[in-house]
């Protein structure tokens, strides 16, 4: 069993201007099946189009508003919504609001968490 608490680990910043920060809560080494991350996007922050390697992703907004861009379309995600991103799909994230946005990210298999762990400390 593995337990973690948001805010108790190392936050990493995406290597893009005004990018989001992420904290790996359940790392790739804890499970062969799943990793869990907590991502924060400051107001106006964005993450350009990217993929998640071999991982499928579930995005679960906790607070704020997140715009999910996919194939030229944008979807608004707020608390209570969930988005599934299949392996190989390319997406972009942005926080269009004036408040920070926070979301939980579940990656399966957990390979994507390893990418986040290579981001510089925030």
N, C-alpha and C positions, 0 to 999 in steps of 0.2 A: 504494500500500500504506500502511496505517496500523497502527502498533503502539502499545501502551500497557502499563502495569504497574499492577496494583492498588496503591493507596496513593500513587501519584505525582501524582495529580490533585487537584482540588478536591472535597471531600466536601460535600454539601448535605443539609440536614435537612428532612424533611417538615414542613409547617406545621401539625402536630397535636401535642398534649402527648405526650411520651415516644415520638415517632415515629421511624421508621427513618432512616438516612442512606443516601445513594446517591452513587456516583462514576460519572460517564459515562466509559466507556473508549473507545468508538467513537461519536463524536457524530453527530448527524443530518447535519451538513455533510460528513462523510467518505464517506457512501454514500447513494444514493437508495433503497436496499433494506433496510438493517438498521442498528440501533444496539445497542450492548452496554453494560450497566451492572453495577456490583457494588453490591449492597444489603446493609446490615448492620442487623439488628434486635436491640437489646439485650434482655436477659431482661425479659419482661413488655411489650415494645413491641408496638404494633399500628398498623395503617393501616386506617381505616374503609373501608366499601364505596366503591368507585370504579371507573371504567372507564379505558380506555387510549386513548381517542379513536379514530383510524383505525388504530391499530396492533394487530396480533396479538402475543401475548406467549408466550414460553417461559420458565418459571421453573425454574431448575436449582439446588437446594440444594447447598451445598458443605460446610457444617458446621451443626450444631445441628438444631433442629426448627422447622418452620414450619407453622402451621395455615392452610389456605386455605379461606375461607368462600365458598360459591357457592350461591345459591338455597335458603338455609336449611339447607344441609348443610355439614359440615366434613370436610376431608380432611387427613391428616397427611403432610407431605412431609419427607423426610430425604435425606441424601447418597445419590446413586445413583438418585433419582427425578426425574422431569421432569413438569411440568404445562403444558398448552397452554391458553391463554385466547384465545378467538376475539374478533374485533372486536365491540364492543358488549356483551360479557358484563361484568357487574359482580361484583367480588370484594372480599374483605377479607383482610388478612394479619395474623397475630399470632404472637408467639414465646411459647409457654406454658412454655418451659424455664427453667432456672436459668443457662444458658450463652448467650452471644451466638449468633445464627444468621446465616449468611452465604449469599447466593445470587447467582448470575449471572442476569441478565435479558436476553433477546434480544427486541428489538422490531422488527417489520417491518410496514409501512414505519416509518422511524425517528422519526416525529412525537413519540412519547411521550417520547423523550430530551429534546426541547425543553422539555417541561413540567418535567422534573427540573432542568434547568439554570436554571429560574426560582425554585427553592427557595432559601431563604437559606443562606449558608455555615454549616457545622456548627462 
